[in-house]
């Protein structure tokens, strides 16, 4: 038995990958056990874009946090939108999008100047088909994000995330020529 395990690198690799995934799901919180680790959440959110399992697991982990701050509510709203993406039933797709819209509204009301919250809502609204009517905040979110970038107020967003936000805004083709020039200058300065 020991020889089969020793000579089976695939089993070892699979075990290591599974352990890493399980550890990342359980380490959504920092060492103090209360504050969510934003770097872990951001990495898992990228995986959740294409993984229903990751979406559901992260949604459950963040949902268990009591008295969630605005940023975590925004992550919940993003996950609700991803649950809509992963759902096959049109009823649930609309239900999750409605939940996402309400949760984003709460998050923005609690921290209206947070560019990460505004960015998440902007990116969801940018990617949802226009005919569904979930594009009400694109202009206000874009304007607020640019206003905060100009003021160099990034809230909890680190430099890498700010660069990602600027690149996304530029690639979205939703900015005016003046805004594009301004954002390009900020990107070069970061």
C-alpha positions in Angstrom: 0.0 0.0 0.0 2.8 2.4 0.9 4.5 1.7 -2.5 1.4 2.6 -4.4 1.1 5.9 -2.6 4.8 6.6 -3.0 4.7 6.0 -6.7 1.4 7.8 -7.5 2.3 11.4 -7.9 -1.2 12.1 -9.3 -2.8 11.1 -6.1 -0.4 13.2 -4.1 -1.0 16.2 -6.4 -4.7 15.8 -6.2 -4.6 15.6 -2.4 -2.4 18.7 -2.2 -4.8 20.6 -4.5 -7.8 19.6 -2.5 -6.1 20.5 0.8 -5.2 23.9 -0.7 -8.7 24.5 -1.9 -10.2 23.5 1.5 -7.8 25.7 3.3 -8.6 28.7 1.2 -12.3 28.2 1.9 -11.8 28.0 5.6 -9.4 31.0 5.6 -11.8 33.6 4.5 -11.2 35.2 7.9 -8.0 36.7 9.2 -6.1 35.2 12.1 -8.2 37.2 14.6 -11.2 35.1 13.4 -13.5 38.1 12.8 -12.1 40.3 10.0 -12.5 38.8 6.6 -9.3 38.5 4.6 -10.0 40.6 1.5 -7.0 39.1 -0.5 -8.4 35.6 0.0 -11.9 36.7 -0.9 -10.7 38.5 -4.0 -8.8 35.4 -5.2 -11.8 33.2 -4.5 -14.1 35.6 -6.3 -12.0 35.3 -9.5 -12.4 31.5 -9.3 -16.1 31.9 -8.6 -16.6 33.6 -11.9 -16.4 30.2 -13.5 -17.1 27.9 -10.6 -20.6 27.3 -9.1 -19.0 25.4 -6.2 -16.7 28.2 -5.3 -19.6 30.7 -5.6 -21.8 28.7 -3.3 -19.0 28.0 -0.8 -17.9 31.6 -0.6 -21.5 32.8 -0.4 -22.1 30.5 2.5 -18.8 31.6 4.3 -19.5 35.3 3.9 -23.2 34.8 4.7 -22.2 33.4 8.1 -20.5 36.7 9.1 -22.6 38.6 11.5 -22.9 42.4 11.1 -21.2 42.4 7.7 -19.5 45.7 6.7 -20.5 47.4 3.5 -17.6 45.9 1.5 -18.6 42.3 2.5 -22.2 43.1 1.6 -20.9 44.1 -1.8 -19.1 40.8 -2.2 -22.3 39.1 -1.2 -24.1 41.1 -3.9 -21.5 40.0 -6.4 -21.9 36.4 -5.4 -25.7 36.7 -5.7 -25.1 37.9 -9.3 -22.8 35.0 -9.9 -25.4 32.6 -8.5 -27.7 34.0 -11.2 -25.0 33.3 -13.8 -24.6 29.7 -12.7 -28.3 29.0 -12.3 -30.1 27.3 -15.1 -33.6 28.2 -14.1 -34.7 31.6 -15.4 -36.8 32.2 -12.2 -33.7 31.8 -10.0 -31.6 33.9 -12.4 -34.0 36.8 -12.0 -34.4 36.2 -8.2 -30.6 36.2 -7.6 -30.2 39.4 -9.7 -33.0 41.1 -7.7 -31.3 40.0 -4.5 -28.0 41.3 -5.9 -29.5 44.7 -6.7 -30.9 45.1 -3.2 -27.7 44.0 -1.5 -25.6 46.4 -3.6 -28.0 49.2 -2.8 -27.5 48.5 0.9 -23.7 48.3 0.5 -23.5 51.6 -1.5 -25.7 53.4 1.0 -23.4 52.3 3.9 -20.2 53.3 2.1 -20.9 55.5 -1.0 -17.3 56.5 -1.6 -15.8 53.0 -1.7 -14.5 52.4 -5.2 -14.3 48.6 -4.7 -18.1 48.5 -4.0 -18.9 50.8 -6.9 -16.5 48.8 -9.1 -18.2 45.5 -8.3 -21.7 46.9 -9.0 -20.4 48.6 -12.2 -18.9 45.4 -13.5 -22.0 43.4 -12.8 -24.3 45.9 -14.5 -21.8 46.2 -17.4 -22.0 42.4 -17.9 -25.7 41.8 -17.4 -27.7 42.0 -20.6 -29.2 45.4 -21.0 -32.7 44.2 -21.7 -33.0 42.9 -18.1 -33.0 46.5 -16.8 -30.1 46.1 -14.3 -28.0 49.0 -15.7 -29.4 51.9 -13.7 -26.2 52.7 -11.9 -23.6 52.5 -14.6 -23.1 56.2 -15.0 -23.2 57.2 -11.3 -20.9 54.3 -10.4 -18.4 55.3 -13.1 -18.5 58.9 -12.1 -18.0 58.1 -8.4 -15.1 55.7 -9.2 -13.4 58.3 -11.2 -14.0 61.0 -8.6 -12.4 58.8 -5.9 -9.5 57.9 -8.2 -8.9 61.6 -8.8 -9.0 62.2 -5.0 -6.7 59.1 -4.5 -9.2 57.7 -2.1 -9.0 54.0 -2.6 -10.6 52.7 0.7 -9.4 49.1 1.2 -8.4 48.7 -2.4 -4.6 48.1 -2.9 -2.6 49.4 -5.9 -3.1 46.2 -7.9 -6.9 46.4 -7.5 -6.9 50.1 -8.5 -5.0 49.3 -11.6 -7.6 46.5 -12.4 -10.4 48.9 -11.8 -8.9 51.6 -14.2 -8.2 49.0 -16.9 -11.7 47.6 -16.6 -13.2 51.1 -17.0 -11.0 51.8 -20.0 -11.9 48.5 -21.6 -15.6 48.9 -20.9 -15.8 51.7 -23.5 -18.3 53.5 -21.2 -16.0 56.4 -20.4 -15.9 59.7 -22.2 -12.8 60.7 -24.1 -11.8 63.1 -21.3 -12.3 60.3 -18.7 -10.3 57.9 -20.7 -7.4 60.4 -20.9 -7.6 61.0 -17.2 -7.7 57.3 -16.3 -4.8 56.6 -18.6 -2.7 59.2 -16.8 -3.6 57.7 -13.4 -2.8 54.2 -14.6 0.6 55.4 -15.8 1.3 57.1 -12.4 0.5 53.9 -10.4 
